Amino acid sequence: MTTIIPRGALIVSCQARADNPLHGPMFMGAMALAARDGGAQAIRANGPEDVRAVKAAGLPVIGINKVFNPDFPVYITPNFESAAVLAEAGADIIAIDVTPRPRDGGPVAELVRRVSEELRIPVFADCSNLDEGKAAEQMGAAYVSSTLSGYVDPNAPKPHGPDLKLIEDLAKHCTVPVIAEGRFNTPELARQALEAGAHAVVVGTMITNPREITRAFAAEVMRAR
């Protein structure tokens, strides 16, 4: 199978929420250039404006479109309309929340099919467990990812580290490339993801969110006082 994302690639997630000083296409475009120069081989970005901006780095772009709706828990590219604008913006791959939770749109299997067939863009399936990854492959997803592990149940405590067991299980049971994503906050953990069977690994906060990196350092400094 031909894949847009090279094996062993570091994918950098260039995202900033609206309350972040670095929010906006200009900053994300610059972040993508810095990530490219540092060795990233693909970029993950949110929304059509940021997708257009990060394309300047000349790397494959995994586009997502976060559409928040208080009536539905799924917000990562929940429907065809949110995917179509990413395609128009130039996304090379489109990431979709493939969990079976309610969404503002049709069945997720239909969404995967339409993105793959009508937009002719590979689908990157954001999963929270093995069953979702296996189901996404059957739906036609080109990639399966551990992105949502630890983030689906709002009442469960958030894990501190990445779900390497899920990466290993996905790699054993899926034939499409498995992408590691979620709480990979050190170079050592990123390497462990590849050793667990991941095709590539996504790193976001600990590369592209100076505010959160600063908070982590400040917290440790405070403990030493």
Sequence and secondary structure as in RCSB ss.txt:
>XXXX:A:sequence
MTTIIPRGALIVSCQARADNPLHGPMFMGAMALAARDGGAQAIRANGPEDVRAVKAAGLPVIGINKVFNPDFPVY
ITPNFESAAVLAEAGADIIAIDVTPRPRDGGPVAELVRRVSEELRIPVFADCSNLDEGKAAEQMGAAYVSSTLSG
YVDPNAPKPHGPDLKLIEDLAKHCTVPVIAEGRFNTPELARQALEAGAHAVVVGTMITNPREITRAFAAEVMRAR
>XXXX:A:secstr
   SS TTEEEEEE   TTSTT SHHHHHHHHHHHHHHT  EEEEESHHHHHHHGGG S EEEE B  BTTBS  
BS SHHHHHHHHHHT SEEEEE SSS  SSS HHHHHHHHHHTS   EEEE SSHHHHHHHHHHT SEEE TTTT
TS TTS   SS  HHHHHHHHHH SS EEEESS  SHHHHHHHHHTT SEEEE HHHH HHHHHHHHHHHHHHT 
